Amino acid sequence: MSDHPALPPRPPRPHPLECCGRGCRPCVFDYWRRAVADWEAECRRRGIDPPPAAHDAG
């Protein structure tokens, strides 16, 4: 059993069609990258190395 409370799942990458492609600032992908960074920080705060997700690169 883990000494760490369960973390929520890693934020899923938005589907490409969720981005309108108009150069919005922020874009849905900017929000997603921030959510992943926050999730990774929470993992580290709990002493867990966040696993890499190659399919989430971008």
PQR file with spaces between the fields and no chain letter, atoms N, CA, C, O and H, PARSE charges and radii, in Angstrom:
ATOM       1  N    MET     1       0.843   -1.174    0.000 -0.4000 1.5000
ATOM       2  CA   MET     1       0.000    0.000    0.000 -0.0000 2.0000
ATOM       3  C    MET     1       0.888    1.236    0.000  0.5500 1.7000
ATOM       4  O    MET     1       1.946    1.244    0.629 -0.5500 1.4000
ATOM       5  N    SER     2       0.461    2.278   -0.703 -0.4000 1.5000
ATOM       6  CA   SER     2       1.228    3.513   -0.823 -0.0000 2.0000
ATOM       7  C    SER     2       1.085    4.373    0.427  0.5500 1.7000
ATOM       8  O    SER     2       0.050    4.359    1.093 -0.5500 1.4000
ATOM       9  H    SER     2      -0.399    2.272   -1.214  0.4000 1.0000
ATOM      10  N    ASP     3       2.150    5.126    0.735 -0.4000 1.5000
ATOM      11  CA   ASP     3       2.094    6.078    1.841 -0.0000 2.0000
ATOM      12  C    ASP     3       1.473    7.398    1.406  0.5500 1.7000
ATOM      13  O    ASP     3       1.243    8.279    2.234 -0.5500 1.4000
ATOM      14  H    ASP     3       2.991    5.137    0.195  0.4000 1.0000
ATOM      15  N    HIS     4       1.201    7.540    0.120 -0.4000 1.5000
ATOM      16  CA   HIS     4       0.680    8.787   -0.430 -0.0000 2.0000
ATOM      17  C    HIS     4      -0.794    8.630   -0.793  0.5500 1.7000
ATOM      18  O    HIS     4      -1.191    7.620   -1.375 -0.5500 1.4000
ATOM      19  H    HIS     4       1.387    6.824   -0.553  0.4000 1.0000
ATOM      20  N    PRO     5      -1.599    9.625   -0.450 -0.5600 1.5000
ATOM      21  CA   PRO     5      -2.992    9.572   -0.902  0.2800 2.0000
ATOM      22  C    PRO     5      -3.032    9.543   -2.432  0.5500 1.7000
ATOM      23  O    PRO     5      -2.145   10.079   -3.097 -0.5500 1.4000
ATOM      24  N    ALA     6      -4.041    8.929   -2.962 -0.4000 1.5000
ATOM      25  CA   ALA     6      -4.175    8.840   -4.414 -0.0000 2.0000
ATOM      26  C    ALA     6      -4.260   10.229   -5.033  0.5500 1.7000
ATOM      27  O    ALA     6      -4.956   11.112   -4.531 -0.5500 1.4000
ATOM      28  H    ALA     6      -4.762    8.494   -2.422  0.4000 1.0000
ATOM      29  N    LEU     7      -3.549   10.395   -6.115 -0.4000 1.5000
ATOM      30  CA   LEU     7      -3.609   11.648   -6.861 -0.0000 2.0000
ATOM      31  C    LEU     7      -4.723   11.566   -7.893  0.5500 1.7000
ATOM      32  O    LEU     7      -5.077   10.472   -8.334 -0.5500 1.4000
ATOM      33  H    LEU     7      -2.985    9.678   -6.523  0.4000 1.0000
ATOM      34  N    PRO     8      -5.271   12.689   -8.278 -0.5600 1.5000
ATOM      35  CA   PRO     8      -6.227   12.663   -9.388  0.2800 2.0000
ATOM      36  C    PRO     8      -5.477   12.268  -10.663  0.5500 1.7000
ATOM      37  O    PRO     8      -4.252   12.374  -10.714 -0.5500 1.4000
ATOM      38  N    PRO     9      -6.185   11.822  -11.674 -0.5600 1.5000
ATOM      39  CA   PRO     9      -5.502   11.431  -12.909  0.2800 2.0000
ATOM      40  C    PRO     9      -4.829   12.631  -13.572  0.5500 1.7000
ATOM      41  O    PRO     9      -5.242   13.776  -13.387 -0.5500 1.4000
ATOM      42  N    ARG    10      -3.791   12.344  -14.344 -0.4000 1.5000
ATOM      43  CA   ARG    10      -3.102   13.388  -15.110 -0.0000 2.0000
ATOM      44  C    ARG    10      -4.118   14.056  -16.039  0.5500 1.7000
ATOM      45  O    ARG    10      -4.935   13.365  -16.648 -0.5500 1.4000
ATOM      46  H    ARG    10      -3.455   11.414  -14.494  0.4000 1.0000
ATOM      47  N    PRO    11      -4.081   15.378  -16.156 -0.5600 1.5000
ATOM      48  CA   PRO    11      -5.032   16.052  -17.049  0.2800 2.0000
ATOM      49  C    PRO    11      -4.887   15.529  -18.484  0.5500 1.7000
ATOM      50  O    PRO    11      -3.776   15.465  -19.009 -0.5500 1.4000
ATOM      51  N    PRO    12      -5.985   15.162  -19.107 -0.5600 1.5000
ATOM      52  CA   PRO    12      -5.899   14.632  -20.473  0.2800 2.0000
ATOM      53  C    PRO    12      -5.595   15.743  -21.480  0.5500 1.7000
ATOM      54  O    PRO    12      -6.046   16.879  -21.331 -0.5500 1.4000
ATOM      55  N    ARG    13      -4.830   15.390  -22.496 -0.4000 1.5000
ATOM      56  CA   ARG    13      -4.508   16.342  -23.560 -0.0000 2.0000
ATOM      57  C    ARG    13      -5.790   16.662  -24.330  0.5500 1.7000
ATOM      58  O    ARG    13      -6.561   15.756  -24.647 -0.5500 1.4000
ATOM      59  H    ARG    13      -4.464   14.467  -22.617  0.4000 1.0000
ATOM      60  N    PRO    14      -6.024   17.940  -24.635 -0.5600 1.5000
ATOM      61  CA   PRO    14      -7.209   18.281  -25.430  0.2800 2.0000
ATOM      62  C    PRO    14      -7.132   17.637  -26.818  0.5500 1.7000
ATOM      63  O    PRO    14      -6.048   17.421  -27.361 -0.5500 1.4000
ATOM      64  N    HIS    15      -8.277   17.346  -27.360 -0.4000 1.5000
ATOM      65  CA   HIS    15      -8.347   16.834  -28.726 -0.0000 2.0000
ATOM      66  C    HIS    15      -7.935   17.974  -29.663  0.5500 1.7000
ATOM      67  O    HIS    15      -8.257   19.130  -29.386 -0.5500 1.4000
ATOM      68  H    HIS    15      -9.157   17.522  -26.919  0.4000 1.0000
ATOM      69  N    PRO    16      -7.240   17.683  -30.752 -0.5600 1.5000
ATOM      70  CA   PRO    16      -6.811   18.753  -31.660  0.2800 2.0000
ATOM      71  C    PRO    16      -7.949   19.658  -32.142  0.5500 1.7000
ATOM      72  O    PRO    16      -7.731   20.842  -32.397 -0.5500 1.4000
ATOM      73  N    LEU    17      -9.149   19.113  -32.265 -0.4000 1.5000
ATOM      74  CA   LEU    17     -10.266   19.939  -32.735 -0.0000 2.0000
ATOM      75  C    LEU    17     -10.787   20.903  -31.668  0.5500 1.7000
ATOM      76  O    LEU    17     -11.606   21.771  -31.969 -0.5500 1.4000
ATOM      77  H    LEU    17      -9.326   18.151  -32.057  0.4000 1.0000
ATOM      78  N    GLU    18     -10.317   20.757  -30.420 -0.4000 1.5000
ATOM      79  CA   GLU    18     -10.709   21.699  -29.376 -0.0000 2.0000
ATOM      80  C    GLU    18     -10.000   23.036  -29.537  0.5500 1.7000
ATOM      81  O    GLU    18     -10.411   24.029  -28.936 -0.5500 1.4000
ATOM      82  H    GLU    18      -9.651   20.052  -30.176  0.4000 1.0000
ATOM      83  N    CYS    19      -8.946   23.076  -30.335 -0.4000 1.5000
ATOM      84  CA   CYS    19      -8.222   24.317  -30.624 -0.0000 2.0000
ATOM      85  C    CYS    19      -8.758   24.868  -31.941  0.5500 1.7000
ATOM      86  O    CYS    19      -8.841   24.147  -32.936 -0.5500 1.4000
ATOM      87  H    CYS    19      -8.612   22.269  -30.823  0.4000 1.0000
ATOM      88  N    CYS    20      -9.120   26.149  -31.942 -0.4000 1.5000
ATOM      89  CA   CYS    20      -9.681   26.747  -33.155 -0.0000 2.0000
ATOM      90  C    CYS    20      -8.605   27.129  -34.165  0.5500 1.7000
ATOM      91  O    CYS    20      -8.914   27.392  -35.327 -0.5500 1.4000
ATOM      92  H    CYS    20      -9.053   26.734  -31.134  0.4000 1.0000
ATOM      93  N    GLY    21      -7.339   27.164  -33.730 -0.4000 1.5000
ATOM      94  CA   GLY    21      -6.254   27.478  -34.647 -0.0000 2.0000
ATOM      95  C    GLY    21      -6.113   28.953  -34.968  0.5500 1.7000
ATOM      96  O    GLY    21      -5.417   29.311  -35.918 -0.5500 1.4000
ATOM      97  H    GLY    21      -7.088   26.950  -32.786  0.4000 1.0000
ATOM      98  N    ARG    22      -6.758   29.817  -34.196 -0.4000 1.5000
ATOM      99  CA   ARG    22      -6.716   31.260  -34.462 -0.0000 2.0000
ATOM     100  C    ARG    22      -5.639   31.980  -33.662  0.5500 1.7000
ATOM     101  O    ARG    22      -5.575   33.210  -33.675 -0.5500 1.4000
ATOM     102  H    ARG    22      -7.323   29.526  -33.425  0.4000 1.0000
ATOM     103  N    GLY    23      -4.803   31.235  -32.975 -0.4000 1.5000
ATOM     104  CA   GLY    23      -3.731   31.860  -32.208 -0.0000 2.0000
ATOM     105  C    GLY    23      -4.193   32.499  -30.913  0.5500 1.7000
ATOM     106  O    GLY    23      -3.584   33.459  -30.441 -0.5500 1.4000
ATOM     107  H    GLY    23      -4.854   30.237  -32.964  0.4000 1.0000
ATOM     108  N    CYS    24      -5.254   31.981  -30.340 -0.4000 1.5000
ATOM     109  CA   CYS    24      -5.786   32.524  -29.084 -0.0000 2.0000
ATOM     110  C    CYS    24      -4.716   32.492  -28.001  0.5500 1.7000
ATOM     111  O    CYS    24      -3.911   31.563  -27.937 -0.5500 1.4000
ATOM     112  H    CYS    24      -5.749   31.201  -30.724  0.4000 1.0000
ATOM     113  N    ARG    25      -4.716   33.501  -27.162 -0.4000 1.5000
ATOM     114  CA   ARG    25      -3.829   33.572  -25.999 -0.0000 2.0000
ATOM     115  C    ARG    25      -4.677   33.908  -24.806  0.5500 1.7000
ATOM     116  O    ARG    25      -5.104   35.056  -24.675 -0.5500 1.4000
ATOM     117  H    ARG    25      -5.370   34.255  -27.214  0.4000 1.0000
ATOM     118  N    PRO    26      -4.942   32.979  -23.937 -0.5600 1.5000
ATOM     119  CA   PRO    26      -4.419   31.613  -23.939  0.2800 2.0000
ATOM     120  C    PRO    26      -5.267   30.682  -24.796  0.5500 1.7000
ATOM     121  O    PRO    26      -6.451   30.917  -25.041 -0.5500 1.4000
ATOM     122  N    CYS    27      -4.621   29.636  -25.233 -0.4000 1.5000
ATOM     123  CA   CYS    27      -5.247   28.577  -26.025 -0.0000 2.0000
ATOM     124  C    CYS    27      -5.635   27.437  -25.084  0.5500 1.7000
ATOM     125  O    CYS    27      -5.143   27.373  -23.957 -0.5500 1.4000
ATOM     126  H    CYS    27      -3.660   29.445  -25.034  0.4000 1.0000
ATOM     127  N    VAL    28      -6.501   26.548  -25.528 -0.4000 1.5000
ATOM     128  CA   VAL    28      -6.852   25.393  -24.693 -0.0000 2.0000
ATOM     129  C    VAL    28      -5.606   24.586  -24.334  0.5500 1.7000
ATOM     130  O    VAL    28      -5.550   23.975  -23.267 -0.5500 1.4000
ATOM     131  H    VAL    28      -6.901   26.600  -26.444  0.4000 1.0000
ATOM     132  N    PHE    29      -4.608   24.581  -25.221 -0.4000 1.5000
ATOM     133  CA   PHE    29      -3.373   23.852  -24.929 -0.0000 2.0000
ATOM     134  C    PHE    29      -2.545   24.571  -23.871  0.5500 1.7000
ATOM     135  O    PHE    29      -1.822   23.922  -23.114 -0.5500 1.4000
ATOM     136  H    PHE    29      -4.654   25.077  -26.088  0.4000 1.0000
ATOM     137  N    ASP    30      -2.635   25.899  -23.802 -0.4000 1.5000
ATOM     138  CA   ASP    30      -1.967   26.635  -22.723 -0.0000 2.0000
ATOM     139  C    ASP    30      -2.584   26.258  -21.374  0.5500 1.7000
ATOM     140  O    ASP    30      -1.864   26.029  -20.402 -0.5500 1.4000
ATOM     141  H    ASP    30      -3.223   26.425  -24.416  0.4000 1.0000
ATOM     142  N    TYR    31      -3.915   26.194  -21.317 -0.4000 1.5000
ATOM     143  CA   TYR    31      -4.598   25.787  -20.080 -0.0000 2.0000
ATOM     144  C    TYR    31      -4.203   24.366  -19.691  0.5500 1.7000
ATOM     145  O    TYR    31      -3.970   24.074  -18.518 -0.5500 1.4000
ATOM     146  H    TYR    31      -4.500   26.380  -22.106  0.4000 1.0000
ATOM     147  N    TRP    32      -4.130   23.486  -20.691 -0.4000 1.5000
ATOM     148  CA   TRP    32      -3.756   22.097  -20.426 -0.0000 2.0000
ATOM     149  C    TRP    32      -2.332   22.006  -19.889  0.5500 1.7000
ATOM     150  O    TRP    32      -2.086   21.303  -18.909 -0.5500 1.4000
ATOM     151  H    TRP    32      -4.319   23.723  -21.644  0.4000 1.0000
ATOM     152  N    ARG    33      -1.382   22.717  -20.525 -0.4000 1.5000
ATOM     153  CA   ARG    33       0.005   22.689  -20.043 -0.0000 2.0000
ATOM     154  C    ARG    33       0.096   23.192  -18.609  0.5500 1.7000
ATOM     155  O    ARG    33       0.866   22.659  -17.810 -0.5500 1.4000
ATOM     156  H    ARG    33      -1.582   23.289  -21.321  0.4000 1.0000
ATOM     157  N    ARG    34      -0.688   24.218  -18.281 -0.4000 1.5000
ATOM     158  CA   ARG    34      -0.691   24.732  -16.908 -0.0000 2.0000
ATOM     159  C    ARG    34      -1.268   23.681  -15.950  0.5500 1.7000
ATOM     160  O    ARG    34      -0.747   23.483  -14.853 -0.5500 1.4000
ATOM     161  H    ARG    34      -1.313   24.651  -18.930  0.4000 1.0000
ATOM     162  N    ALA    35      -2.333   23.018  -16.369 -0.4000 1.5000
ATOM     163  CA   ALA    35      -2.939   21.985  -15.525 -0.0000 2.0000
ATOM     164  C    ALA    35      -1.961   20.833  -15.290  0.5500 1.7000
ATOM     165  O    ALA    35      -1.884   20.303  -14.181 -0.5500 1.4000
ATOM     166  H    ALA    35      -2.756   23.179  -17.261  0.4000 1.0000
ATOM     167  N    VAL    36      -1.215   20.443  -16.325 -0.4000 1.5000
ATOM     168  CA   VAL    36      -0.225   19.374  -16.169 -0.0000 2.0000
ATOM     169  C    VAL    36       0.888   19.827  -15.228  0.5500 1.7000
ATOM     170  O    VAL    36       1.323   19.059  -14.370 -0.5500 1.4000
ATOM     171  H    VAL    36      -1.277   20.873  -17.225  0.4000 1.0000
ATOM     172  N    ALA    37       1.351   21.068  -15.383 -0.4000 1.5000
ATOM     173  CA   ALA    37       2.400   21.589  -14.496 -0.0000 2.0000
ATOM     174  C    ALA    37       1.921   21.598  -13.044  0.5500 1.7000
ATOM     175  O    ALA    37       2.674   21.234  -12.141 -0.5500 1.4000
ATOM     176  H    ALA    37       0.997   21.692  -16.080  0.4000 1.0000
ATOM     177  N    ASP    38       0.679   22.011  -12.819 -0.4000 1.5000
ATOM     178  CA   ASP    38       0.122   22.006  -11.461 -0.0000 2.0000
ATOM     179  C    ASP    38       0.021   20.584  -10.919  0.5500 1.7000
ATOM     180  O    ASP    38       0.324   20.338   -9.752 -0.5500 1.4000
ATOM     181  H    ASP    38       0.067   22.307  -13.553  0.4000 1.0000
ATOM     182  N    TRP    39      -0.404   19.650  -11.765 -0.4000 1.5000
ATOM     183  CA   TRP    39      -0.519   18.249  -11.360 -0.0000 2.0000
ATOM     184  C    TRP    39       0.854   17.678  -11.004  0.5500 1.7000
ATOM     185  O    TRP    39       1.002   16.987   -9.996 -0.5500 1.4000
ATOM     186  H    TRP    39      -0.650   19.849  -12.713  0.4000 1.0000
ATOM     187  N    GLU    40       1.862   17.973  -11.841 -0.4000 1.5000
ATOM     188  CA   GLU    40       3.220   17.500  -11.561 -0.0000 2.0000
ATOM     189  C    GLU    40       3.747   18.090  -10.254  0.5500 1.7000
ATOM     190  O    GLU    40       4.395   17.395   -9.471 -0.5500 1.4000
ATOM     191  H    GLU    40       1.742   18.534  -12.660  0.4000 1.0000
ATOM     192  N    ALA    41       3.468   19.372  -10.023 -0.4000 1.5000
ATOM     193  CA   ALA    41       3.904   20.011   -8.774 -0.0000 2.0000
ATOM     194  C    ALA    41       3.246   19.343   -7.572  0.5500 1.7000
ATOM     195  O    ALA    41       3.891   19.153   -6.541 -0.5500 1.4000
ATOM     196  H    ALA    41       2.942   19.937  -10.659  0.4000 1.0000
ATOM     197  N    GLU    42       1.981   18.986   -7.693 -0.4000 1.5000
ATOM     198  CA   GLU    42       1.287   18.305   -6.593 -0.0000 2.0000
ATOM     199  C    GLU    42       1.891   16.924   -6.353  0.5500 1.7000
ATOM     200  O    GLU    42       2.042   16.503   -5.206 -0.5500 1.4000
ATOM     201  H    GLU    42       1.457   19.140   -8.530  0.4000 1.0000
ATOM     202  N    CYS    43       2.238   16.216   -7.435 -0.4000 1.5000
ATOM     203  CA   CYS    43       2.913   14.919   -7.280 -0.0000 2.0000
ATOM     204  C    CYS    43       4.197   15.103   -6.489  0.5500 1.7000
ATOM     205  O    CYS    43       4.451   14.376   -5.529 -0.5500 1.4000
ATOM     206  H    CYS    43       2.115   16.558   -8.367  0.4000 1.0000
ATOM     207  N    ARG    44       5.004   16.071   -6.890 -0.4000 1.5000
ATOM     208  CA   ARG    44       6.290   16.303   -6.213 -0.0000 2.0000
ATOM     209  C    ARG    44       6.084   16.723   -4.763  0.5500 1.7000
ATOM     210  O    ARG    44       6.842   16.319   -3.882 -0.5500 1.4000
ATOM     211  H    ARG    44       4.798   16.662   -7.670  0.4000 1.0000
ATOM     212  N    ARG    45       5.066   17.527   -4.519 -0.4000 1.5000
ATOM     213  CA   ARG    45       4.771   17.965   -3.157 -0.0000 2.0000
ATOM     214  C    ARG    45       4.501   16.759   -2.264  0.5500 1.7000
ATOM     215  O    ARG    45       4.832   16.759   -1.078 -0.5500 1.4000
ATOM     216  H    ARG    45       4.450   17.855   -5.235  0.4000 1.0000
ATOM     217  N    ARG    46       3.895   15.736   -2.851 -0.4000 1.5000
ATOM     218  CA   ARG    46       3.583   14.513   -2.101 -0.0000 2.0000
ATOM     219  C    ARG    46       4.721   13.500   -2.135  0.5500 1.7000
ATOM     220  O    ARG    46       4.575   12.385   -1.635 -0.5500 1.4000
ATOM     221  H    ARG    46       3.625   15.736   -3.814  0.4000 1.0000
ATOM     222  N    GLY    47       5.858   13.884   -2.727 -0.4000 1.5000
ATOM     223  CA   GLY    47       7.013   12.996   -2.759 -0.0000 2.0000
ATOM     224  C    GLY    47       6.969   11.951   -3.848  0.5500 1.7000
ATOM     225  O    GLY    47       7.643   10.925   -3.751 -0.5500 1.4000
ATOM     226  H    GLY    47       5.976   14.790   -3.134  0.4000 1.0000
ATOM     227  N    ILE    48       6.186   12.193   -4.883 -0.4000 1.5000
ATOM     228  CA   ILE    48       6.043   11.251   -5.989 -0.0000 2.0000
ATOM     229  C    ILE    48       6.640   11.884   -7.241  0.5500 1.7000
ATOM     230  O    ILE    48       6.324   13.028   -7.569 -0.5500 1.4000
ATOM     231  H    ILE    48       5.638   13.026   -4.961  0.4000 1.0000
ATOM     232  N    ASP    49       7.498   11.148   -7.942 -0.4000 1.5000
ATOM     233  CA   ASP    49       7.992   11.635   -9.230 -0.0000 2.0000
ATOM     234  C    ASP    49       6.897   11.417  -10.262  0.5500 1.7000
ATOM     235  O    ASP    49       6.480   10.280  -10.484 -0.5500 1.4000
ATOM     236  H    ASP    49       7.754   10.219   -7.676  0.4000 1.0000
ATOM     237  N    PRO    50       6.419   12.494  -10.902 -0.5600 1.5000
ATOM     238  CA   PRO    50       5.360   12.309  -11.894  0.2800 2.0000
ATOM     239  C    PRO    50       5.877   11.503  -13.082  0.5500 1.7000
ATOM     240  O    PRO    50       6.952   11.788  -13.609 -0.5500 1.4000
ATOM     241  N    PRO    51       5.121   10.508  -13.497 -0.5600 1.5000
ATOM     242  CA   PRO    51       5.571    9.701  -14.629  0.2800 2.0000
ATOM     243  C    PRO    51       5.504   10.504  -15.924  0.5500 1.7000
ATOM     244  O    PRO    51       4.578   11.294  -16.110 -0.5500 1.4000
ATOM     245  N    PRO    52       6.474   10.314  -16.823 -0.5600 1.5000
ATOM     246  CA   PRO    52       6.417   11.012  -18.108  0.2800 2.0000
ATOM     247  C    PRO    52       5.288   10.440  -18.954  0.5500 1.7000
ATOM     248  O    PRO    52       4.942    9.264  -18.842 -0.5500 1.4000
ATOM     249  N    ALA    53       4.738   11.270  -19.779 -0.4000 1.5000
ATOM     250  CA   ALA    53       3.679   10.830  -20.693 -0.0000 2.0000
ATOM     251  C    ALA    53       4.053   11.310  -22.086  0.5500 1.7000
ATOM     252  O    ALA    53       3.706   12.423  -22.479 -0.5500 1.4000
ATOM     253  H    ALA    53       5.019   12.225  -19.869  0.4000 1.0000
ATOM     254  N    ALA    54       4.758   10.470  -22.828 -0.4000 1.5000
ATOM     255  CA   ALA    54       5.266   10.852  -24.148 -0.0000 2.0000
ATOM     256  C    ALA    54       4.146   11.284  -25.084  0.5500 1.7000
ATOM     257  O    ALA    54       4.341   12.170  -25.916 -0.5500 1.4000
ATOM     258  H    ALA    54       5.040    9.565  -22.508  0.4000 1.0000
ATOM     259  N    HIS    55       2.981   10.670  -24.955 -0.4000 1.5000
ATOM     260  CA   HIS    55       1.876   11.025  -25.841 -0.0000 2.0000
ATOM     261  C    HIS    55       1.300   12.398  -25.520  0.5500 1.7000
ATOM     262  O    HIS    55       0.504   12.920  -26.301 -0.5500 1.4000
ATOM     263  H    HIS    55       2.823    9.950  -24.279  0.4000 1.0000
ATOM     264  N    ASP    56       1.679   12.998  -24.390 -0.4000 1.5000
ATOM     265  CA   ASP    56       1.194   14.326  -24.017 -0.0000 2.0000
ATOM     266  C    ASP    56       2.144   15.440  -24.430  0.5500 1.7000
ATOM     267  O    ASP    56       1.874   16.607  -24.144 -0.5500 1.4000
ATOM     268  H    ASP    56       2.326   12.574  -23.756  0.4000 1.0000
ATOM     269  N    ALA    57       3.247   15.114  -25.095 -0.4000 1.5000
ATOM     270  CA   ALA    57       4.205   16.159  -25.474 -0.0000 2.0000
ATOM     271  C    ALA    57       3.534   17.154  -26.408  0.5500 1.7000
ATOM     272  O    ALA    57       2.734   16.791  -27.270 -0.5500 1.4000
ATOM     273  H    ALA    57       3.466   14.166  -25.327  0.4000 1.0000
ATOM     274  N    GLY    58       3.882   18.413  -26.211 -0.4000 1.5000
ATOM     275  CA   GLY    58       3.317   19.399  -27.119 -0.0000 2.0000
ATOM     276  C    GLY    58       3.167   20.742  -26.517  0.5500 1.7000
ATOM     277  O    GLY    58       2.700   21.668  -27.180 -0.5500 1.4000
ATOM     278  H    GLY    58       4.532   18.709  -25.510  0.4000 1.0000
